[in-house]
Amino acid sequence: MYFKGQKFLVAGISKSGQASARFLLARGADVYIYDDVIGDNVRRAADDLVALGATEVTAETFADAVRLCDVLVLSPGIPIDNSLPVAFRRAGKLIIGEEELASQYLRATAVAVTGTNGKTTTVSMIDKMLSDCGKNSVACGNIGLPTLDEVETLGFDDFAVIEISSFQLETLSGLRPHVAVVTNITEDHLNRHYNMENYVFLKSKLVRGLRESEYAVLNYDDERVRAFASLTRAKVVWFSAKRRVEGAYVEEGCICYMGKRLFACRDMAVGGEHNVYNALAAVAVAEVFGLDDAQVSQSLCSFRGVRHRIENAGEVNGVVYINDSKGTNVDAALKAVESMTAPTIILLGGKDKGYDYAPLFAGLKKSRVIHAVIYGENRYKMLGAALECGFMSFSLCRKFSDAVILAKSCAVSGQCVLLSPASSSFDEFANYEERGDVFVKLVQGFADEK
C-alpha cells in the first residue's frame, strides 16, 4: 500500500483508531479522523492526532471527507452496515480495520485466537507460556494493545499472540496466522450480527484462509467449531475435555497430548472447566511450536488468570465478592456460576446484545445462585425471562451502583456476590473494564466502612 499518494479516513478514535492514525501519519499519509461520540478521552486523542498532522472531520465536513478519501479505516466499534462504510462500499472504495492494516506489515509469527468465550485467557496463557519458554512474545489485538503498535518492534523471531473479535473479523481478511485457535461458539453479539449464521461465518473467517503449512487448533467438543475442520486447508489439531483426540485432551484428570501426560488439572492455579479448555488450547499451540513440556506445564499451572474474569475482588464481613465483568454473554455467566462453591448472589444486567435469557435463568435454577439482582437497560427483558423460567428470587433496580449495594445488603457471611452480568457494559460504562473497576472500588468502599 502506497501511503503518500492516498487519503485515509480513520473512523472511530478508540485505541485501534489512534494506532491506525499514528501509523499512517508516520508514513506520510493524509489522515482524516472522525468520531461521532466525543467524550473527554476522544477529545484529547483527537487533539493529539491533529497536532501530529491529522485533519479532524466534523458533522459539517463529513460528506466532503467521504468524497475525498480513498480508504476507510473502520474501528471495530462501528458496524459494517453503518451508513459510513455503506457509503464507501457504494463508491467502490477500500474498507479495512486496524487489524487488517497490521497484518500487512507484521513480521512476527502470529498466533490468532477467536471464539465467544475464553479468548483473553487463552491468549494470556499462550503469551505467558511462550515468554516462560524464552520467546519474545506480545499479547495484542482485542486484548487491549493494538497489533499495529507492535509491528515495528516485533521481528521474524518473535511472536504476536492476537485476540480477534467478531467485530474485527468484519474487516479482516489478510491475516494468515501460523496457528489459528477457535475456543468455542455460543450466542453473542446478535444485536450486531443479526443471526447465528452470520456470527458463525465471521468466526470461520479466521481458518478459511489458512494454508496447508499452517495449523487450526479447534475445540472438538463444540459442534460448530468442529465443523470448521471442513472449511480449512490447514492441519487440524483438536482439543477436548471429553474424549481422547488427535491433539490435547483430558484423561484421568490430567492434561495430555497425543499419549503424553503433562500435568494434573488440579495443579492449575485457576479452577473451572472453562480454564481446563483454555489450557488444552494452549498446550496444543505449545506442541505445534515444539516447546519444552516441563516448562509448558509449569507455566500453565502457575497462571493466575486475567483481570475481570472470575477475579476475587475482596472479602467483607465474610462475604466474598467476585468480579466477572468480562462475562458479557449468557454462556460466560453460566460458566462463572458453575465455578462458585458457596451460595451466591449474582449481579445481572447492562446493555442487551440480542440474547434469549431463558437459558440463563434455567441454568441459575440448577446452580448455587440463591438470588439475582437485575439492573441496567435490559432489566425488564431479563425480568421477563426470569418469570418465564420460574426463577422467583430476584431484586430489580436501575443503576449498577445501586445493584451492588443491594447485593451487599442481601448477602450474609459464607456467601458470595458474583458480578457476571451476561450483558455488555455500554448502558453505563465505556467498557467491561470500567464496570469491573467500579465494582472493585465499591467493594473496597464496603471494606473501608467496616
C-alpha positions in Angstrom: 0.0 0.0 0.0 1.4 3.4 -1.0 0.7 5.8 1.8 1.9 9.1 0.5 -0.4 9.0 -2.5 -3.6 8.2 -0.7 -6.1 9.8 1.8 -7.3 7.7 4.7 -10.4 8.4 6.8 -9.9 6.8 10.3 -13.4 6.4 11.8 -13.6 5.8 15.5 -10.9 7.3 17.7 -10.6 4.3 20.0 -7.3 2.6 20.8 -7.2 0.9 17.4 -8.2 4.1 15.6 -5.5 6.1 17.4 -2.9 3.4 16.5 -4.1 3.4 12.8 -3.9 7.2 12.6 -0.4 7.3 14.1 0.9 4.6 11.9 -0.4 6.3 8.7 0.8 9.7 9.7 4.3 8.4 10.4 4.4 7.2 6.8 3.3 10.5 5.2 -0.3 9.7 4.5 -3.1 12.3 4.5 -5.2 11.2 7.5 -8.7 12.4 8.4 -10.1 11.4 11.7 -13.8 11.2 12.7 -15.8 10.1 15.7 -19.4 10.8 16.4 -19.1 10.3 20.1 -16.8 13.0 21.6 -16.0 12.3 25.2 -13.0 13.7 27.2 -10.7 10.8 26.1 -11.7 11.1 22.5 -11.3 14.8 22.6 -7.7 14.5 24.0 -6.9 11.8 21.4 -8.2 13.9 18.5 -6.2 16.9 19.6 -3.0 14.9 19.9 -3.6 13.4 16.4 -4.3 16.9 14.9 -1.0 18.1 16.4 0.7 15.2 14.5 -0.9 16.4 11.2 -4.3 14.7 11.0 -7.4 16.6 9.9 -10.4 16.3 12.1 -13.7 15.8 10.4 -16.9 17.3 11.8 -20.5 16.6 11.1 -20.4 19.6 8.7 -17.4 18.3 6.7 -18.3 14.7 6.9 -19.7 14.4 3.4 -16.6 16.0 1.9 -14.3 13.7 3.7 -16.2 10.6 2.3 -15.8 12.0 -1.2 -12.1 12.9 -0.8 -10.8 9.8 1.0 -9.6 6.7 -0.8 -9.6 4.2 2.2 -11.8 3.9 5.2 -10.1 2.5 8.4 -13.0 1.4 10.4 -13.0 1.0 14.2 -14.3 -2.4 15.5 -16.9 -0.4 17.4 -18.6 0.7 14.2 -20.8 -1.9 12.4 -20.0 -2.8 8.8 -23.6 -1.8 7.9 -23.3 1.7 9.4 -24.0 4.5 6.9 -20.3 5.4 6.7 -18.9 2.1 5.5 -22.0 1.7 3.3 -21.2 5.0 1.6 -17.6 3.8 1.0 -18.7 0.5 -0.3 -21.2 2.1 -2.8 -18.3 4.3 -4.0 -16.2 1.2 -4.6 -13.6 2.3 -2.1 -11.5 0.1 0.2 -12.6 -0.6 3.8 -10.1 -2.1 6.3 -9.6 -2.2 10.0 -6.6 -1.7 12.2 -6.0 -5.4 12.4 -6.1 -5.8 8.7 -3.6 -2.9 8.3 -1.3 -4.5 10.9 -1.5 -7.9 9.2 0.2 -6.5 6.0 3.3 -5.4 8.0 3.6 -8.0 10.8 6.9 -9.9 10.6 6.4 -11.9 13.8 5.0 -15.4 13.9 1.3 -14.9 14.6 -1.0 -17.0 16.8 -4.6 -15.7 16.4 -7.3 -16.7 18.9 -11.1 -16.2 18.4 -14.2 -17.6 19.9 -17.1 -16.5 22.0 -15.5 -17.1 25.4 -12.0 -17.7 26.7 -10.2 -15.6 24.1 -8.4 -13.3 26.6 -7.5 -16.1 29.0 -6.2 -18.3 26.2 -4.2 -15.5 24.7 -2.7 -14.7 28.1 -1.9 -18.4 28.7 -0.2 -18.7 25.3 1.7 -15.5 25.8 2.9 -16.4 29.2 3.9 -19.9 28.1 5.9 -18.6 25.1 7.6 -16.0 27.3 8.4 -18.6 30.0 10.0 -20.7 27.3 12.4 -17.9 26.4 10.5 -16.5 23.4 9.8 -12.8 22.8 6.0 -12.7 22.8 3.4 -9.9 22.9 -0.3 -10.4 23.6 -2.2 -7.9 21.4 -5.3 -7.2 19.4 -8.7 -7.2 21.1 -7.0 -7.9 24.5 -6.3 -4.1 24.6 -2.9 -3.5 22.9 -3.4 -2.7 19.2 -1.3 -5.0 17.0 -0.4 -2.1 14.8 1.6 -0.6 17.7 3.8 -3.7 17.8 4.6 -4.3 14.1 7.7 -2.2 14.1 9.2 -3.8 17.3 8.4 -7.4 16.6 10.9 -9.2 14.3 10.9 -12.5 12.5 12.0 -14.5 15.6 9.2 -13.0 17.8 5.6 -14.0 18.4 2.4 -12.0 18.3 -0.5 -13.7 20.2 -3.5 -11.9 18.8 -7.0 -11.9 20.2 -9.5 -11.5 17.4 -13.2 -10.5 18.0 -16.1 -10.9 15.6 -16.1 -7.1 15.2 -12.6 -7.2 13.9 -13.3 -10.1 11.6 -15.8 -7.9 9.8 -12.9 -6.1 8.2 -10.2 -8.7 8.4 -9.2 -11.0 5.5 -5.4 -10.7 5.1 -4.2 -12.2 8.4 -2.5 -15.6 7.9 -1.5 -16.8 11.4 0.7 -19.8 11.7 -1.7 -21.1 14.3 -5.4 -20.1 14.5 -7.3 -21.1 17.7 -11.1 -21.2 17.9 -12.2 -21.7 21.6 -15.9 -22.1 21.2 -19.0 -20.5 19.7 -22.2 -19.7 21.6 -24.8 -17.0 21.1 -23.3 -13.5 21.2 -23.5 -10.0 19.6 -26.7 -10.9 17.8 -27.8 -7.3 18.1 -25.0 -6.5 15.7 -24.7 -9.7 13.5 -28.4 -10.3 13.3 -28.3 -14.1 13.5 -26.1 -17.0 14.4 -25.3 -17.9 10.8 -23.6 -14.5 10.3 -21.8 -14.8 13.6 -20.5 -18.3 12.9 -19.4 -17.3 9.4 -17.4 -14.4 10.8 -15.7 -16.7 13.3 -14.9 -19.2 10.5 -13.0 -16.5 8.5 -10.0 -17.0 10.7 -9.4 -20.5 9.5 -10.8 -20.3 5.9 -7.7 -18.7 4.5 -5.1 -20.9 6.2 -2.8 -22.9 4.0 -1.5 -26.4 4.3 1.6 -25.3 6.1 -0.4 -23.7 9.0 -2.5 -25.1 11.9 -6.0 -24.8 13.1 -6.5 -25.6 16.8 -10.2 -26.4 17.2 -12.4 -27.4 20.1 -13.7 -30.8 19.3 -16.4 -30.6 21.9 -18.1 -27.7 20.3 -20.2 -28.9 17.3 -20.0 -25.6 15.5 -16.2 -25.3 15.9 -15.7 -29.0 15.0 -17.4 -28.2 11.6 -14.6 -25.7 10.8 -12.3 -28.6 10.1 -14.0 -29.0 6.7 -13.5 -25.3 5.9 -9.7 -25.1 6.1 -6.7 -26.5 4.3 -4.6 -26.2 7.5 -3.5 -29.1 9.6 -6.2 -29.6 12.3 -5.1 -30.1 15.9 -8.0 -30.9 18.3 -8.5 -30.2 22.0 -11.2 -31.9 24.1 -12.1 -32.3 27.7 -14.4 -35.2 27.0 -12.5 -37.7 24.8 -9.1 -38.7 23.5 -8.5 -36.8 20.3 -5.6 -36.2 17.8 -4.3 -33.4 20.0 -4.8 -32.2 23.6 -7.3 -33.9 25.9 -8.1 -34.7 29.5 -7.6 -38.3 30.7 -7.9 -39.4 34.4 -7.9 -35.8 35.5 -4.7 -34.9 33.6 -3.9 -32.7 30.6 -2.5 -34.9 27.9 -1.2 -34.6 24.4 -1.0 -37.5 21.9 -0.4 -40.0 24.7 1.9 -37.8 26.8 0.6 -36.9 30.3 1.7 -33.3 31.1 0.1 -32.2 34.4 -3.0 -32.7 36.6 -5.9 -30.3 36.2 -6.0 -29.9 40.0 -2.4 -28.5 39.8 -3.6 -25.4 37.9 -3.8 -22.2 39.9 -7.1 -21.3 38.2 -10.1 -23.5 38.5 -13.2 -24.4 36.5 -13.8 -26.4 33.4 -13.6 -23.4 31.2 -9.9 -22.9 32.3 -9.2 -26.6 31.5 -10.4 -25.9 27.9 -8.2 -22.8 27.8 -5.2 -24.8 29.0 -5.9 -27.5 26.4 -5.8 -25.0 23.6 -2.6 -23.5 24.9 -1.0 -27.0 25.1 -2.0 -27.7 21.5 -0.2 -24.5 20.5 2.8 -25.4 22.5 3.1 -28.7 20.8 2.9 -27.1 17.4 5.9 -25.0 18.3 7.8 -27.8 20.0 8.1 -26.1 23.3 9.5 -27.9 26.3 6.8 -29.9 28.0 8.1 -29.4 31.6 8.3 -25.6 31.1 4.9 -25.5 29.5 3.4 -27.5 32.4 5.0 -25.2 35.0 3.9 -22.1 33.1 0.2 -23.1 32.7 -0.1 -24.4 36.3 1.3 -21.1 37.7 -1.1 -19.0 35.5 -3.2 -16.8 37.8 -5.9 -15.6 35.5 -6.8 -12.3 33.9 -8.4 -9.2 35.3 -12.2 -9.0 35.4 -12.6 -12.8 34.8 -13.8 -14.6 37.9 -11.4 -12.4 39.9 -11.5 -12.1 43.7 -12.4 -8.5 44.5 -12.2 -8.9 48.2 -14.0 -10.2 51.3 -16.1 -8.0 53.6 -17.9 -9.4 56.7 -17.4 -12.9 55.5 -18.9 -12.3 52.0 -16.6 -12.9 49.1 -17.0 -10.6 46.1 -16.1 -12.0 42.6 -15.5 -9.7 39.7 -16.5 -11.3 36.4 -17.3 -8.2 34.5 -15.9 -9.9 31.4 -18.8 -12.3 31.5 -20.8 -10.3 28.9 -22.9 -13.2 27.5 -25.1 -15.9 28.8 -22.6 -18.8 28.3 -19.8 -16.9 30.1 -22.1 -16.0 33.0 -23.2 -19.7 33.4 -19.5 -20.8 33.4 -18.8 -18.3 36.1 -21.7 -19.6 38.1 -20.5 -23.2 37.7 -17.2 -22.2 39.4 -19.0 -20.9 42.5 -18.6 -23.2 45.6 -20.8 -21.3 48.0 -24.4 -19.8 48.0 -24.2 -16.9 45.5 -26.0 -13.7 44.8 -25.5 -12.7 41.2 -25.5 -9.3 39.6 -27.1 -9.4 36.1 -27.8 -6.7 33.5 -26.5 -3.9 31.3 -27.0 -3.3 27.6 -28.8 -6.0 25.7 -26.9 -7.9 23.0 -29.9 -9.7 21.5 -29.9 -12.8 23.7 -32.6 -15.1 24.8 -32.1 -15.0 28.6 -34.3 -18.0 29.3 -31.3 -20.4 29.2 -29.5 -18.2 31.7 -32.3 -18.4 34.3 -32.9 -22.1 33.6 -29.2 -22.6 34.4 -29.4 -20.5 37.5 -32.2 -22.6 38.9 -29.9 -25.6 38.9 -26.9 -23.7 40.4 -25.7 -22.3 43.7 -27.3 -18.9 42.9 -29.8 -18.1 45.6 -30.8 -14.6 44.4 -30.3 -12.3 41.4 -30.0 -8.6 41.5 -31.1 -7.4 38.0 -30.2 -3.9 36.8 -29.5 -1.9 33.7 -31.0 -1.1 30.4 -32.1 -4.7 29.8 -33.5 -5.3 33.2 -37.1 -5.8 32.1 -36.2 -8.2 29.4 -34.2 -10.2 32.0 -37.1 -10.0 34.4 -39.5 -11.5 31.8 -37.1 -14.4 31.2 -36.8 -15.0 34.9 -40.5 -15.1 35.4 -40.9 -17.3 32.3 -38.5 -19.8 33.8 -39.9 -19.7 37.3 -36.8 -18.1 38.8 -38.5 -16.0 41.5 -35.7 -14.9 43.8 -34.7 -11.6 42.4 -34.5 -7.8 43.0 -34.8 -5.1 40.4 -33.1 -1.7 40.2 -31.9 0.7 37.5 -28.3 1.7 38.3 -25.2 -0.5 38.6 -24.0 1.1 41.9 -27.4 0.6 43.5 -27.4 -3.1 42.4 -24.0 -3.7 44.1 -25.2 -2.0 47.3 -28.4 -4.1 47.2 -26.5 -7.3 46.7 -24.3 -6.4 49.7 -27.5 -5.9 51.8 -28.8 -9.4 50.7 -25.6 -11.3 51.4 -24.6 -12.9 54.7 -21.3 -14.4 55.9 -20.3 -17.5 54.0 -22.0 -16.4 50.7 -20.6 -14.8 47.5 -21.6 -11.8 45.4 -20.8 -12.5 41.8 -20.7 -9.8 39.1 -21.2 -11.8 35.9 -23.8 -9.6 34.1 -24.4 -11.6 30.8 -24.6 -8.2 29.1 -22.4 -5.6 27.7 -21.5 -2.5 29.8 -22.3 0.2 27.3 -25.5 1.4 29.0 -23.4 3.0 31.8 -19.7 2.4 31.1 -17.2 2.7 28.3 -16.2 -1.0 28.5 -16.4 -4.0 30.8 -13.0 -3.0 32.4 -14.5 0.2 33.7 -17.5 -1.6 35.0 -15.3 -4.1 36.8 -13.1 -1.3 38.2 -16.2 0.4 39.6 -17.3 -2.9 41.2 -13.9 -3.4 42.8 -13.9 0.3 44.1 -17.4 -0.2 45.6 -16.2 -3.4 47.4 -13.2 -1.6 48.7 -15.6 1.1 50.0 -17.5 -1.5 51.9 -14.2 -2.7 53.5 -13.3 0.9 54.4 -16.7 1.4 56.0 -16.1 -1.7 58.1 
